[in-house]
Protein backbone atom coordinates (compact mmCIF):
# COMPACT_ATOMS: atom_id res chain seq x y z
CA UNK A 1 0.00 0.00 0.00
CA UNK A 2 1.32 3.46 -0.85
CA UNK A 3 0.34 7.06 -0.17
CA UNK A 4 -1.76 7.52 -3.31
CA UNK A 5 -3.84 4.46 -2.48
CA UNK A 6 -4.46 5.79 1.06
CA UNK A 7 -5.35 9.29 -0.19
CA UNK A 8 -7.81 7.80 -2.72
CA UNK A 9 -9.39 5.61 -0.03
CA UNK A 10 -9.71 8.57 2.35
CA UNK A 11 -11.39 10.65 -0.38
CA UNK A 12 -13.78 7.78 -1.25
CA UNK A 13 -14.72 7.63 2.43
CA UNK A 14 -15.58 11.32 2.62
CA UNK A 15 -12.40 12.99 3.83
CA UNK A 16 -12.28 16.42 2.21
CA UNK A 17 -10.00 19.43 2.16
CA UNK A 18 -10.64 21.78 5.05
CA UNK A 19 -12.03 19.08 7.35
CA UNK A 20 -11.28 18.86 11.04
CA UNK A 21 -10.54 15.24 11.91
CA UNK A 22 -9.98 13.37 15.16
CA UNK A 23 -7.95 10.38 13.97
CA UNK A 24 -7.45 7.06 15.73
CA UNK A 25 -5.52 4.38 13.92
CA UNK A 26 -3.67 1.10 13.94
CA UNK A 27 -0.83 0.70 11.46
CA UNK A 28 -1.01 -3.09 11.88
CA UNK A 29 -4.56 -3.02 10.50
CA UNK A 30 -3.29 -1.61 7.17
CA UNK A 31 -0.98 -4.47 6.37
CA UNK A 32 2.25 -3.35 4.71
CA UNK A 33 2.46 0.40 4.09
CA UNK A 34 5.37 1.72 2.06
CA UNK A 35 7.00 4.28 4.38
CA UNK A 36 5.00 3.18 7.45
CA UNK A 37 3.38 5.67 9.81
CA UNK A 38 4.91 8.68 8.02
CA UNK A 39 3.07 7.70 4.82
CA UNK A 40 -0.28 7.42 6.59
CA UNK A 41 0.22 10.82 8.26
CA UNK A 42 1.31 12.42 4.98
CA UNK A 43 -1.81 11.03 3.26
CA UNK A 44 -4.02 12.43 6.04
CA UNK A 45 -2.39 15.86 5.77
CA UNK A 46 -2.72 15.89 2.00
CA UNK A 47 -6.37 14.89 2.27
CA UNK A 48 -7.40 17.71 4.64
CA UNK A 49 -4.99 20.24 3.13
CA UNK A 50 -3.67 23.45 4.63
CA UNK A 51 -7.16 24.62 5.65
CA UNK A 52 -7.85 21.39 7.54
CA UNK A 53 -6.87 20.18 10.98
CA UNK A 54 -5.89 16.79 12.33
CA UNK A 55 -6.11 15.88 16.01
CA UNK A 56 -4.74 12.66 17.49
CA UNK A 57 -4.58 11.40 21.06
CA UNK A 58 -1.20 11.83 22.74
CA UNK A 59 -2.07 10.42 26.15
CA UNK A 60 0.97 9.81 28.34
CA UNK A 61 0.00 6.20 28.99
CA UNK A 62 2.06 3.06 28.52
CA UNK A 63 0.83 -0.06 26.80
CA UNK A 64 -0.75 -2.54 29.23
CA UNK A 65 1.73 -4.05 31.68
CA UNK A 66 1.69 -7.72 32.64
CA UNK A 67 -0.59 -8.54 35.56
CA UNK A 68 0.79 -10.43 38.53
CA UNK A 69 -1.19 -13.10 40.37
CA UNK A 70 -1.63 -10.55 43.17
CA UNK A 71 -3.06 -8.01 40.70
CA UNK A 72 -5.55 -10.59 39.49
CA UNK A 73 -6.55 -11.51 43.03
CA UNK A 74 -7.28 -7.83 43.67
CA UNK A 75 -9.52 -7.73 40.58
CA UNK A 76 -7.16 -5.57 38.55
CA UNK A 77 -7.82 -6.09 34.85
CA UNK A 78 -5.42 -3.55 33.34
CA UNK A 79 -2.24 -1.94 34.61
CA UNK A 80 -0.41 0.95 32.92
CA UNK A 81 2.21 3.57 33.74
CA UNK A 82 2.02 7.31 33.29
CA UNK A 83 4.86 8.19 30.96
CA UNK A 84 7.12 11.27 30.99
CA UNK A 85 6.61 14.17 28.58
CA UNK A 86 9.65 13.17 26.50
CA UNK A 87 8.40 9.64 25.73
CA UNK A 88 9.03 8.18 22.27
CA UNK A 89 6.40 5.41 22.47
CA UNK A 90 3.03 5.19 24.17
CA UNK A 91 -0.15 3.14 24.10
CA UNK A 92 -1.49 5.44 21.35
CA UNK A 93 0.29 3.52 18.59
CA UNK A 94 3.03 4.24 16.10
CA UNK A 95 0.93 6.57 13.91
CA UNK A 96 -0.11 8.83 16.81
CA UNK A 97 3.37 8.71 18.35
CA UNK A 98 5.02 9.62 15.04
CA UNK A 99 2.46 12.40 14.45
CA UNK A 100 3.11 13.87 17.94
CA UNK A 101 6.85 14.10 17.27
CA UNK A 102 6.65 15.70 13.80
CA UNK A 103 7.60 19.32 13.11
CA UNK A 104 4.48 21.46 12.93
CA UNK A 105 2.49 19.31 15.34
CA UNK A 106 1.47 20.95 18.62
CA UNK A 107 0.73 18.96 21.77
CA UNK A 108 -1.14 19.96 24.91
CA UNK A 109 0.04 19.41 28.46
CA UNK A 110 -0.85 17.04 31.26
CA UNK A 111 -1.51 13.32 31.09
CA UNK A 112 -4.49 13.34 28.70
CA UNK A 113 -2.74 15.21 25.89
CA UNK A 114 -4.00 15.81 22.36
CA UNK A 115 -1.76 16.63 19.41
CA UNK A 116 -2.88 18.84 16.54
CA UNK A 117 -1.66 19.82 13.09
CA UNK A 118 -3.06 22.30 10.59
CA UNK A 119 -5.18 25.43 10.67
CA UNK A 120 -6.52 24.91 14.21
CA UNK A 121 -3.59 22.94 15.68
CA UNK A 122 -3.21 25.40 18.56
CA UNK A 123 -6.63 24.26 19.83
CA UNK A 124 -5.05 20.92 20.79
CA UNK A 125 -2.91 22.83 23.27
CA UNK A 126 -5.64 25.07 24.64
CA UNK A 127 -8.70 22.82 24.56
CA UNK A 128 -7.85 19.25 23.57
CA UNK A 129 -10.67 18.00 21.35
CA UNK A 130 -13.18 20.69 22.32
CA UNK A 131 -12.64 22.53 19.03
CA UNK A 132 -13.37 19.44 16.95
CA UNK A 133 -16.39 18.51 19.05
CA UNK A 134 -17.98 21.96 18.91
CA UNK A 135 -17.05 22.97 15.35
CA UNK A 136 -18.24 20.14 13.12
CA UNK A 137 -15.20 17.92 13.47
CA UNK A 138 -15.41 14.34 12.27
CA UNK A 139 -13.95 11.15 13.70
CA UNK A 140 -11.83 8.93 11.49
CA UNK A 141 -11.23 5.41 12.80
CA UNK A 142 -8.60 3.59 10.76
CA UNK A 143 -8.47 -0.04 11.79
CA UNK A 144 -9.76 0.54 15.33
CA UNK A 145 -13.23 0.29 16.81
CA UNK A 146 -15.48 2.96 18.28
CA UNK A 147 -14.16 2.30 21.79
CA UNK A 148 -10.90 4.05 20.83
CA UNK A 149 -12.72 7.34 20.11
CA UNK A 150 -11.36 9.81 22.68
CA UNK A 151 -14.08 12.39 22.03
CA UNK A 152 -16.64 10.00 23.57
CA UNK A 153 -15.00 10.67 26.94
CA UNK A 154 -15.46 14.45 26.79
Backbone as CSV, one residue per row, in Angstrom:
resi,resn,N_x,N_y,N_z,CA_x,CA_y,CA_z,C_x,C_y,C_z
1,UNK,0.854,-1.164,0.000,0.000,0.000,0.000,0.906,1.234,0.000
2,UNK,0.536,2.236,-0.803,1.323,3.463,-0.846,0.434,4.670,-0.555
3,UNK,1.048,5.846,-0.543,0.340,7.065,-0.171,-0.842,7.354,-1.093
4,UNK,-0.669,7.203,-2.390,-1.764,7.519,-3.312,-2.968,6.619,-3.082
5,UNK,-2.745,5.376,-2.775,-3.845,4.459,-2.477,-4.582,4.902,-1.207
6,UNK,-3.836,5.331,-0.197,-4.455,5.791,1.056,-5.236,7.084,0.824
7,UNK,-4.654,8.033,0.093,-5.350,9.289,-0.192,-6.650,9.000,-0.941
8,UNK,-6.603,8.144,-1.950,-7.810,7.805,-2.718,-8.865,7.154,-1.829
9,UNK,-8.446,6.270,-0.940,-9.392,5.614,-0.029,-10.004,6.622,0.942
10,UNK,-9.192,7.544,1.443,-9.713,8.573,2.345,-10.753,9.432,1.625
11,UNK,-10.451,9.828,0.401,-11.393,10.649,-0.377,-12.695,9.879,-0.638
12,UNK,-12.586,8.607,-1.012,-13.783,7.784,-1.252,-14.642,7.663,0.001
13,UNK,-14.002,7.751,1.157,-14.721,7.626,2.426,-15.111,8.975,3.022
14,UNK,-15.036,10.033,2.206,-15.581,11.318,2.623,-14.624,12.320,3.218
15,UNK,-13.349,12.015,3.306,-12.397,12.994,3.829,-12.174,14.054,2.757
16,UNK,-12.367,15.314,3.151,-12.278,16.425,2.211,-11.310,17.490,2.714
17,UNK,-10.850,18.301,1.779,-9.995,19.427,2.158,-10.758,20.337,3.095
18,UNK,-10.049,20.861,4.091,-10.642,21.776,5.050,-11.305,21.105,6.244
19,UNK,-11.389,19.792,6.237,-12.029,19.078,7.354,-11.199,19.150,8.618
20,UNK,-11.897,19.015,9.731,-11.278,18.863,11.043,-11.511,17.414,11.455
21,UNK,-10.437,16.666,11.619,-10.542,15.237,11.912,-9.883,14.867,13.227
22,UNK,-10.592,14.080,14.029,-9.984,13.374,15.155,-9.664,11.990,14.621
23,UNK,-8.386,11.637,14.592,-7.950,10.380,13.971,-7.437,9.411,15.026
24,UNK,-7.952,8.190,14.939,-7.452,7.061,15.735,-7.109,5.965,14.751
25,UNK,-5.977,5.302,14.954,-5.524,4.380,13.922,-4.673,3.249,14.485
26,UNK,-4.547,2.227,13.648,-3.674,1.102,13.937,-2.919,0.767,12.661
27,UNK,-1.624,0.994,12.655,-0.826,0.704,11.463,-0.894,-0.780,11.119
28,UNK,-0.928,-1.641,12.119,-1.011,-3.091,11.877,-2.224,-3.442,11.030
29,UNK,-3.326,-2.711,11.221,-4.558,-3.023,10.497,-4.444,-2.750,8.995
30,UNK,-3.465,-1.942,8.572,-3.290,-1.609,7.167,-2.604,-2.722,6.386
31,UNK,-1.882,-3.587,7.072,-0.975,-4.474,6.370,0.293,-3.682,6.077
32,UNK,1.017,-4.055,5.030,2.252,-3.353,4.708,1.948,-1.993,4.088
33,UNK,2.568,-0.951,4.636,2.456,0.400,4.085,3.864,0.880,3.760
34,UNK,4.082,1.187,2.496,5.365,1.717,2.061,5.633,3.030,2.796
35,UNK,6.677,3.075,3.614,6.995,4.279,4.380,6.370,4.310,5.766
36,UNK,5.550,3.322,6.104,5.000,3.176,7.446,4.116,4.328,7.905
37,UNK,4.234,4.655,9.182,3.384,5.671,9.808,3.508,7.026,9.118
38,UNK,4.708,7.389,8.685,4.907,8.677,8.020,4.044,8.796,6.768
39,UNK,3.889,7.699,6.041,3.073,7.701,4.824,1.603,7.919,5.162
40,UNK,1.121,7.250,6.187,-0.280,7.420,6.595,-0.531,8.876,7.000
41,UNK,0.370,9.431,7.799,0.224,10.820,8.256,0.272,11.787,7.074
42,UNK,1.200,11.567,6.162,1.311,12.417,4.981,0.029,12.357,4.146
43,UNK,-0.557,11.191,4.006,-1.814,11.031,3.264,-2.953,11.774,3.962
44,UNK,-2.995,11.695,5.280,-4.024,12.425,6.035,-3.871,13.931,5.837
45,UNK,-2.641,14.427,5.943,-2.389,15.860,5.770,-2.752,16.321,4.364
46,UNK,-2.372,15.545,3.385,-2.724,15.891,2.000,-4.241,15.916,1.818
47,UNK,-4.921,15.004,2.430,-6.374,14.889,2.273,-7.135,16.068,2.873
48,UNK,-6.694,16.570,4.028,-7.396,17.710,4.640,-6.817,19.041,4.173
49,UNK,-5.611,19.040,3.659,-4.989,20.240,3.130,-4.641,21.277,4.180
50,UNK,-4.145,22.402,3.724,-3.666,23.449,4.631,-4.786,24.131,5.402
51,UNK,-6.023,24.032,4.935,-7.158,24.624,5.647,-7.792,23.650,6.631
52,UNK,-7.309,22.413,6.639,-7.853,21.392,7.539,-7.040,21.270,8.816
53,UNK,-7.530,20.420,9.696,-6.870,20.183,10.981,-6.968,18.700,11.314
54,UNK,-5.904,18.179,11.862,-5.890,16.789,12.328,-5.559,16.797,13.815
55,UNK,-6.358,16.095,14.586,-6.106,15.876,16.010,-5.899,14.386,16.239
56,UNK,-4.943,14.048,17.080,-4.735,12.661,17.489,-4.470,12.629,18.985
57,UNK,-4.855,11.523,19.631,-4.575,11.400,21.061,-3.073,11.286,21.288
58,UNK,-2.623,11.887,22.369,-1.201,11.831,22.743,-1.101,11.531,24.241
59,UNK,-2.016,10.723,24.723,-2.073,10.418,26.151,-0.746,9.831,26.623
60,UNK,-0.312,10.261,27.785,0.971,9.811,28.338,0.786,8.491,29.083
61,UNK,0.280,7.501,28.379,-0.005,6.200,28.987,0.785,5.113,28.284
62,UNK,1.305,4.177,29.077,2.055,3.056,28.520,1.095,1.996,27.976
63,UNK,1.626,1.124,27.130,0.833,-0.065,26.802,0.572,-0.861,28.091
64,UNK,-0.406,-1.745,28.046,-0.749,-2.541,29.229,0.470,-3.323,29.729
65,UNK,0.638,-3.310,31.031,1.726,-4.047,31.681,1.219,-5.430,32.092
66,UNK,2.117,-6.389,32.208,1.692,-7.724,32.640,1.086,-7.681,34.046
67,UNK,0.041,-8.448,34.243,-0.595,-8.542,35.559,0.042,-9.665,36.364
68,UNK,0.295,-9.401,37.633,0.793,-10.434,38.533,-0.399,-11.211,39.085
69,UNK,-0.113,-12.335,39.720,-1.189,-13.099,40.374,-1.862,-12.245,41.436
70,UNK,-1.074,-11.436,42.145,-1.632,-10.552,43.173,-2.576,-9.517,42.559
71,UNK,-2.185,-8.950,41.413,-3.057,-8.005,40.703,-4.399,-8.664,40.397
72,UNK,-4.331,-9.866,39.873,-5.552,-10.590,39.485,-6.431,-10.880,40.687
73,UNK,-5.791,-11.248,41.806,-6.554,-11.506,43.033,-7.282,-10.251,43.512
74,UNK,-6.676,-9.097,43.272,-7.284,-7.829,43.666,-8.355,-7.358,42.676
75,UNK,-8.529,-8.101,41.582,-9.522,-7.732,40.583,-9.025,-6.731,39.554
76,UNK,-7.724,-6.501,39.519,-7.156,-5.569,38.548,-7.177,-6.234,37.172
77,UNK,-7.722,-5.536,36.195,-7.817,-6.094,34.847,-6.883,-5.415,33.853
78,UNK,-6.351,-4.255,34.219,-5.420,-3.546,33.342,-4.499,-2.691,34.203
79,UNK,-3.227,-2.711,33.855,-2.240,-1.941,34.605,-1.367,-1.202,33.595
80,UNK,-1.221,0.121,33.811,-0.408,0.945,32.924,0.437,1.907,33.753
81,UNK,1.405,2.532,33.106,2.211,3.572,33.742,1.909,4.908,33.079
82,UNK,2.046,5.967,33.850,2.016,7.314,33.290,3.433,7.611,32.827
83,UNK,3.557,7.991,31.576,4.858,8.194,30.956,5.310,9.649,31.074
84,UNK,6.614,9.888,30.950,7.122,11.267,30.993,6.777,12.024,29.702
85,UNK,6.899,13.334,29.753,6.611,14.165,28.578,7.479,13.806,27.372
86,UNK,8.717,13.409,27.604,9.649,13.172,26.501,9.618,11.742,25.952
87,UNK,8.520,11.031,26.181,8.404,9.642,25.726,8.502,9.563,24.205
88,UNK,9.012,8.451,23.715,9.030,8.183,22.274,7.830,7.323,21.890
89,UNK,7.496,6.338,22.733,6.401,5.405,22.465,5.362,5.491,23.573
90,UNK,4.120,5.212,23.194,3.032,5.186,24.171,2.023,4.117,23.753
91,UNK,0.928,4.068,24.453,-0.150,3.138,24.103,-0.978,3.651,22.932
92,UNK,-0.679,4.847,22.420,-1.486,5.438,21.352,-1.188,4.843,19.988
93,UNK,-0.066,4.154,19.860,0.288,3.522,18.590,1.310,4.327,17.807
94,UNK,1.918,3.653,16.841,3.029,4.244,16.096,2.604,5.437,15.246
95,UNK,1.373,5.435,14.719,0.934,6.573,13.909,0.787,7.811,14.799
96,UNK,0.082,7.687,15.902,-0.108,8.828,16.812,1.216,9.280,17.425
97,UNK,2.074,8.335,17.780,3.369,8.707,18.354,4.246,9.434,17.334
98,UNK,4.243,8.969,16.102,5.020,9.624,15.044,4.462,11.014,14.763
99,UNK,3.138,11.127,14.678,2.464,12.404,14.452,2.848,13.411,15.537
100,UNK,2.798,12.989,16.799,3.105,13.870,17.937,4.504,14.449,17.845
101,UNK,5.445,13.695,17.305,6.851,14.105,17.272,7.235,14.870,16.005
102,UNK,6.316,15.021,15.057,6.645,15.701,13.801,6.688,17.221,13.965
103,UNK,7.561,17.859,13.167,7.596,19.318,13.110,6.224,19.817,12.667
104,UNK,5.765,20.878,13.284,4.477,21.458,12.929,3.307,20.904,13.713
105,UNK,3.544,19.867,14.497,2.490,19.310,15.342,2.626,19.923,16.727
106,UNK,1.502,20.374,17.278,1.471,20.955,18.618,0.789,19.970,19.559
107,UNK,1.281,19.893,20.796,0.728,18.960,21.774,0.441,19.680,23.074
108,UNK,-0.725,19.368,23.645,-1.138,19.965,24.912,-0.298,19.463,26.068
109,UNK,-0.703,19.797,27.270,0.041,19.415,28.464,-0.797,18.474,29.319
110,UNK,-0.170,17.948,30.352,-0.852,17.036,31.259,-0.751,15.596,30.798
111,UNK,-1.538,14.749,31.412,-1.506,13.318,31.089,-2.368,13.003,29.873
112,UNK,-3.529,13.636,29.768,-4.486,13.337,28.703,-4.297,14.298,27.525
113,UNK,-3.120,14.278,26.945,-2.743,15.213,25.888,-3.386,14.880,24.546
114,UNK,-3.561,15.923,23.752,-4.003,15.810,22.364,-2.972,16.537,21.515
115,UNK,-2.648,15.968,20.360,-1.756,16.628,19.407,-2.585,17.132,18.238
116,UNK,-2.170,18.267,17.671,-2.880,18.843,16.539,-1.940,19.363,15.480
117,UNK,-2.393,19.294,14.244,-1.660,19.823,13.092,-2.662,20.542,12.196
118,UNK,-2.231,21.624,11.571,-3.057,22.301,10.585,-3.592,23.623,11.095
119,UNK,-4.636,24.095,10.440,-5.182,25.426,10.673,-5.533,25.691,12.139
120,UNK,-6.094,24.724,12.827,-6.516,24.912,14.215,-5.701,24.051,15.194
121,UNK,-4.447,23.787,14.845,-3.594,22.936,15.685,-3.457,23.481,17.097
122,UNK,-3.391,24.801,17.234,-3.205,25.402,18.562,-4.334,25.027,19.512
123,UNK,-5.500,24.660,18.984,-6.628,24.257,19.829,-6.337,22.969,20.595
124,UNK,-5.435,22.141,20.076,-5.047,20.922,20.792,-4.371,21.284,22.108
125,UNK,-3.628,22.375,22.093,-2.905,22.830,23.274,-3.856,23.497,24.273
126,UNK,-4.780,24.292,23.755,-5.645,25.070,24.644,-6.929,24.372,25.053
127,UNK,-7.402,23.426,24.228,-8.695,22.821,24.556,-8.845,21.361,24.215
128,UNK,-7.742,20.677,23.905,-7.848,19.253,23.568,-8.709,19.054,22.340
129,UNK,-9.776,18.268,22.474,-10.675,17.998,21.353,-11.908,18.894,21.338
130,UNK,-11.989,19.842,22.256,-13.175,20.693,22.317,-13.452,21.402,20.996
131,UNK,-12.421,21.856,20.304,-12.638,22.534,19.031,-13.320,21.593,18.039
132,UNK,-12.785,20.399,17.893,-13.367,19.439,16.947,-14.809,19.093,17.317
133,UNK,-15.054,18.891,18.582,-16.390,18.506,19.054,-17.409,19.607,18.791
134,UNK,-17.036,20.852,18.993,-17.984,21.962,18.911,-17.975,22.712,17.579
135,UNK,-17.150,22.264,16.632,-17.054,22.969,15.350,-17.151,22.029,14.145
136,UNK,-17.978,21.015,14.263,-18.243,20.143,13.122,-17.152,19.155,12.788
137,UNK,-16.252,18.895,13.718,-15.199,17.918,13.472,-15.769,16.527,13.257
138,UNK,-15.025,15.718,12.559,-15.413,14.335,12.273,-14.390,13.391,12.900
139,UNK,-14.842,12.187,13.196,-13.950,11.155,13.704,-13.577,10.228,12.558
140,UNK,-12.317,9.859,12.494,-11.835,8.927,11.489,-11.153,7.777,12.226
141,UNK,-11.748,6.604,12.134,-11.230,5.414,12.802,-10.632,4.501,11.740
142,UNK,-9.317,4.380,11.755,-8.601,3.588,10.755,-8.094,2.301,11.383
143,UNK,-8.882,1.255,11.266,-8.474,-0.043,11.788,-8.668,-0.220,13.272
144,UNK,-9.435,0.670,13.899,-9.759,0.542,15.327,-11.269,0.689,15.484
145,UNK,-11.784,0.211,16.604,-13.226,0.288,16.811,-13.625,1.559,17.561
146,UNK,-14.906,1.756,17.688,-15.477,2.965,18.278,-15.006,3.196,19.715
147,UNK,-14.595,2.155,20.402,-14.164,2.296,21.792,-12.842,3.038,21.930
148,UNK,-12.151,3.274,20.821,-10.902,4.055,20.834,-11.154,5.545,20.651
149,UNK,-12.396,5.956,20.424,-12.720,7.343,20.110,-12.656,8.205,21.371
150,UNK,-11.599,8.994,21.501,-11.362,9.809,22.678,-12.474,10.823,22.929
151,UNK,-13.038,11.370,21.877,-14.084,12.387,22.031,-15.285,11.852,22.812
152,UNK,-15.513,10.579,22.809,-16.637,9.998,23.566,-16.476,10.236,25.059
153,UNK,-15.264,10.497,25.505,-15.000,10.667,26.935,-15.087,12.129,27.374
154,UNK,-15.379,13.023,26.455,-15.461,14.446,26.790,-16.832,14.770,27.322
